[in-house]
Amino acid sequence: MRRKVMALKRGMIVWLSAFATFLAILSSFGMAVIVANQGGDAIVNPYVLGSIFGDLGAGTYLWISVASTCILLGITCILIYRKQPPDPEIVKMFLKVGGNLAALRKAQETSITEMAEQIEYGRKVNQKFFNKVNTDLGEKGEETLALLASQKRMLKKARTDMISTLEKKTDETGSKISADLKKERAELEEIKVRLERIEGCMVPVQAELKSLANPEDIKGIGPSLGKELRGLGINSVGDFLTADPAVIGEKTRVSQEMAENLQSMGQLMMVPGVDANDAEMLLEAGIKSRKELAGQDLIKLCRKVGAIAKVSVDQGKISKEESPSIEEISSWIRNA
């Protein structure tokens, strides 16, 4: 209640000061108008000051009004912005709150101190426990490592012994299997030779080249030459063998001598058992027809063909297995 009364008084004082300031401003404005219209020497008789000072000059009254305005305006501002004295009850309340806060802060500090002491004690206990655990683990770890090392050595020795035993047994088994395989291979080779001989006796050997075959089946005649031969009406091996080599040499890209060699190649390839490589070796041995082959001495022909076959094997033209045997050469002579 007291605070409200004080606020009301202060408001009234501020209002009166502000109203007086307003009147001073109006008076200053009125005097400024008079000075502007009549000059500063004009005589005026103000309502309040006139009863005290009498008639005054307009300029003097203007300065008095301006000064009054400034003074009253300053007083009004001071009254408005002057800080009110604090309320004793509020001061007491703040002091009480401050005391409570201080007590609370002290209690918190005490609690924090106790908590820190408990944490430190717990840390020391845990540290002691972990140190003991680490010590125990270290001792157990050393024992475990020693045991593992011992087991590792035992396993290594067992593995070495097992590998040695397996290698020994494998070598023995491998040697035995290798010997058995060699024996079986030799037996199979012998059986193969016997079967080939039996087959040669029972089944007649077929000629690799037939008279109705295409001329290109003769080794040495390619597609281009075959096309030229067909242009001459030579459409088969039989036609080629019976054709005049001079005409072939004249009408195609090959010479007469080359045509004769190709005809000889065709004749020899028509002998049962003679393939293209065999016919080529026979030509190199000087045999150019079936008639010449039929009249050859077996031993002499074997010597010639054997020497030529050896050179062909060295040059990589044929393999060693493709070299003709005495039996094969004998069948050539017989089948020619």
C-alpha positions in Angstrom: 0.0 0.0 0.0 2.8 2.3 0.9 4.5 1.6 -2.3 1.3 2.5 -4.3 1.0 5.8 -2.4 4.6 6.7 -3.1 4.1 5.9 -6.8 1.0 8.1 -6.9 2.8 11.1 -5.3 5.6 10.7 -7.7 3.2 10.6 -10.7 1.5 13.8 -9.6 4.8 15.6 -9.2 5.9 14.5 -12.6 2.6 15.6 -14.1 2.7 19.1 -12.6 6.3 19.5 -13.7 5.5 18.4 -17.2 2.4 20.8 -17.3 4.6 23.7 -16.2 7.1 22.8 -18.8 4.3 22.8 -21.4 3.1 26.3 -20.3 6.7 27.6 -20.5 6.9 26.2 -24.1 3.7 27.9 -25.1 4.9 31.2 -23.6 8.2 30.9 -25.4 6.3 30.2 -28.7 4.0 33.2 -28.1 6.9 35.6 -27.3 8.8 34.3 -30.4 5.8 35.2 -32.6 5.6 38.7 -31.0 9.3 39.3 -31.4 9.0 38.2 -35.0 6.1 40.5 -35.8 6.8 43.6 -33.5 10.4 43.3 -32.7 12.3 42.7 -29.4 11.5 46.2 -28.0 7.7 45.6 -28.0 6.2 45.9 -24.5 4.1 43.0 -23.1 2.4 42.5 -19.8 2.3 38.8 -19.0 -0.4 37.4 -16.7 1.8 36.1 -13.9 5.1 38.0 -14.2 3.3 41.2 -15.1 1.8 41.5 -11.6 5.3 41.2 -10.1 7.6 42.9 -12.6 5.2 45.1 -14.5 5.6 45.6 -18.2 8.5 43.7 -19.8 10.1 43.8 -23.2 9.2 41.0 -25.6 12.8 40.0 -26.0 13.4 39.8 -22.3 10.2 37.8 -21.7 11.3 35.5 -24.5 14.6 34.7 -22.8 12.9 34.3 -19.5 10.4 31.8 -21.1 13.1 29.8 -22.8 15.2 29.6 -19.6 12.1 28.5 -17.7 11.3 25.9 -20.3 14.8 24.4 -20.1 14.8 24.4 -16.3 11.4 22.8 -16.0 12.2 20.3 -18.8 15.3 19.3 -16.8 13.4 18.9 -13.6 10.8 16.8 -15.4 13.4 14.5 -16.8 15.1 14.1 -13.4 11.8 13.2 -11.8 11.0 10.7 -14.6 14.3 8.9 -14.7 15.2 9.2 -11.0 15.6 5.8 -9.4 13.1 5.0 -6.7 14.3 4.0 -3.3 14.1 0.2 -2.9 11.2 -1.3 -1.0 12.4 -2.6 2.3 10.2 -5.7 2.0 11.7 -6.5 -1.4 15.2 -5.9 0.1 14.4 -8.3 2.9 13.0 -10.8 0.4 16.2 -10.6 -1.7 18.4 -11.0 1.4 16.4 -14.0 2.4 16.7 -15.6 -1.0 20.5 -14.8 -1.0 20.8 -16.5 2.3 19.0 -19.5 1.1 21.1 -19.7 -2.1 24.3 -19.4 0.0 23.1 -22.3 2.2 22.1 -24.3 -0.8 25.5 -23.6 -2.4 27.3 -24.7 0.7 25.2 -27.9 0.9 26.0 -28.6 -2.8 29.7 -28.0 -2.2 29.6 -30.4 0.8 27.8 -33.0 -1.3 30.2 -32.7 -4.2 33.1 -33.0 -1.8 31.7 -36.2 -0.3 30.9 -37.6 -3.7 34.4 -36.8 -5.0 35.8 -38.6 -1.9 33.6 -41.6 -2.6 34.7 -41.7 -6.2 38.3 -41.4 -5.3 37.9 -44.2 -2.8 36.1 -46.4 -5.4 38.9 -45.7 -7.9 41.5 -46.8 -5.4 39.5 -50.0 -4.6 39.1 -50.7 -8.3 42.7 -50.0 -9.1 43.7 -52.4 -6.4 41.3 -55.0 -7.7 42.5 -54.6 -11.3 46.1 -54.8 -10.2 45.4 -58.1 -8.5 43.5 -59.4 -11.5 46.4 -58.4 -13.9 48.9 -60.1 -11.6 46.8 -63.3 -11.6 46.2 -63.1 -15.3 49.9 -62.6 -16.0 50.8 -65.7 -14.0 48.1 -67.8 -15.6 49.0 -66.4 -19.0 52.6 -67.5 -18.6 51.5 -71.0 -17.6 49.1 -71.1 -20.5 51.7 -69.9 -23.0 54.1 -72.6 -21.7 51.4 -75.2 -22.1 50.6 -74.0 -25.6 54.2 -74.0 -26.6 54.6 -77.6 -25.4 51.5 -78.7 -27.3 52.8 -76.9 -30.4 56.1 -78.8 -30.2 54.2 -82.1 -29.8 52.0 -81.3 -32.8 54.9 -80.3 -34.9 56.7 -83.5 -34.1 53.6 -85.6 -34.8 53.0 -83.8 -38.1 56.7 -84.3 -39.1 56.5 -88.0 -38.3 53.2 -88.4 -40.1 54.5 -86.6 -43.2 57.6 -88.7 -43.2 55.6 -91.9 -42.9 53.2 -90.8 -45.7 56.1 -89.8 -48.0 57.8 -93.1 -47.4 54.6 -95.1 -48.1 53.8 -92.9 -51.1 57.3 -93.4 -52.6 56.9 -97.2 -52.1 53.4 -97.2 -53.5 54.5 -94.9 -56.4 57.4 -97.0 -57.3 55.3 -100.1 -57.3 52.5 -98.4 -59.4 55.1 -97.1 -61.8 56.6 -100.5 -62.3 53.2 -102.0 -62.8 52.2 -99.3 -65.3 55.4 -99.8 -67.3 54.7 -103.5 -67.4 51.1 -102.9 -68.4 52.1 -100.4 -71.1 54.6 -102.8 -72.6 51.9 -105.5 -72.6 49.5 -103.1 -74.3 52.0 -102.1 -76.9 52.6 -105.7 -77.7 48.9 -106.4 -77.9 48.5 -103.4 -80.1 51.2 -104.6 -82.5 49.6 -108.1 -82.6 46.2 -106.6 -83.2 47.5 -104.5 -86.0 49.1 -107.5 -87.6 46.0 -109.5 -87.3 43.9 -106.6 -88.6 46.3 -106.3 -91.5 45.9 -109.9 -92.4 42.2 -110.0 -92.0 41.1 -106.6 -93.3 42.4 -105.4 -96.6 44.1 -102.0 -96.5 42.1 -99.4 -98.4 43.7 -96.9 -100.7 43.7 -93.3 -99.4 42.9 -91.9 -102.8 40.1 -93.0 -105.1 39.8 -92.4 -108.8 36.5 -90.5 -108.3 37.9 -88.2 -105.7 38.5 -84.5 -106.4 41.8 -83.5 -107.9 42.4 -81.3 -104.8 42.8 -84.5 -102.8 46.2 -85.0 -104.4 48.9 -83.4 -102.3 50.2 -80.4 -104.2 46.9 -79.4 -106.0 45.3 -76.4 -104.4 41.9 -74.7 -105.1 43.3 -72.4 -107.8 44.9 -75.2 -109.8 41.8 -77.4 -109.2 39.7 -74.7 -110.8 42.0 -74.5 -113.8 41.9 -78.3 -114.2 38.1 -78.3 -114.1 38.2 -75.7 -116.9 40.0 -78.3 -118.9 37.3 -80.9 -118.1 39.4 -82.7 -115.4 36.9 -83.2 -112.6 38.3 -86.2 -110.8 41.6 -88.0 -109.9 41.0 -90.5 -112.7 40.7 -87.7 -115.2 43.8 -86.1 -113.9 45.9 -89.3 -114.1 44.9 -90.0 -117.7 45.3 -86.4 -118.9 48.2 -85.4 -121.1 50.8 -83.6 -118.8 51.9 -81.5 -121.8 48.4 -80.1 -122.1 48.2 -79.5 -118.4 51.5 -77.7 -118.5 50.4 -75.6 -121.4 46.9 -74.7 -120.2 47.5 -74.2 -116.4 50.0 -72.5 -114.1 52.1 -75.6 -113.6 54.8 -76.9 -115.9 54.8 -80.2 -117.6 57.3 -81.6 -115.2 55.3 -80.5 -112.2 52.2 -82.0 -113.8 54.0 -85.4 -114.2 55.1 -85.3 -110.6 51.5 -84.6 -109.4 50.3 -87.5 -111.6 53.0 -89.7 -110.0 51.8 -88.5 -106.5 48.3 -89.4 -107.4 49.2 -92.9 -108.7 51.2 -93.7 -105.5 48.5 -92.4 -103.2 46.1 -94.8 -104.9 48.2 -97.7 -103.6 46.5 -99.2 -100.5 48.5 -98.2 -97.4 50.3 -95.3 -99.0 49.4 -91.8 -97.7 50.5 -88.4 -98.9 53.7 -88.4 -96.8 54.6 -91.9 -97.9 54.0 -91.0 -101.6 56.2 -87.9 -101.2 59.0 -90.1 -99.8 58.6 -92.6 -102.6 58.8 -89.8 -105.2 62.0 -88.6 -103.5 63.3 -92.1 -103.7 62.8 -92.0 -107.5 59.6 -94.0 -107.8 57.0 -92.4 -110.0 54.4 -95.0 -110.7 52.8 -98.1 -109.3 54.6 -100.2 -111.8 58.0 -99.0 -110.6 56.9 -99.6 -107.0 55.8 -103.1 -107.7 59.2 -104.0 -109.2 61.2 -102.7 -106.3 63.5 -104.8 -104.1 62.2 -104.7 -100.5 65.6 -104.3 -98.8 66.9 -101.6 -101.2 63.6 -99.7 -101.0 63.6 -99.9 -97.2 67.1 -98.4 -97.1 66.1 -95.5 -99.4 62.8 -94.7 -97.7 64.4 -95.2 -94.2 67.1 -92.6 -95.0 64.5 -90.1 -96.4 62.2 -90.7 -93.4 65.0 -90.0 -91.0 65.7 -86.6 -92.6 61.9 -85.8 -92.6 61.8 -86.6 -88.9 64.8 -84.4 -88.2 63.1 -81.6 -90.2 59.9 -82.0 -88.3 57.8 -83.0 -91.4 56.7 -86.3 -89.8 56.9 -87.9 -86.4 59.1 -90.9 -85.6 55.9 -93.0 -85.3 55.0 -92.1 -88.9 58.2 -93.5 -90.3 57.2 -96.6 -92.4 58.2 -100.0 -91.2 59.5 -102.9 -93.3 56.1 -104.5 -93.1 54.4 -101.4 -94.4 56.9 -101.0 -97.3 56.4 -104.7 -98.1 52.6 -104.2 -98.2 53.1 -101.2 -100.6 55.1 -103.4 -103.0 52.6 -106.2 -102.7 49.5 -103.9 -103.1 51.0 -102.0 -106.0 
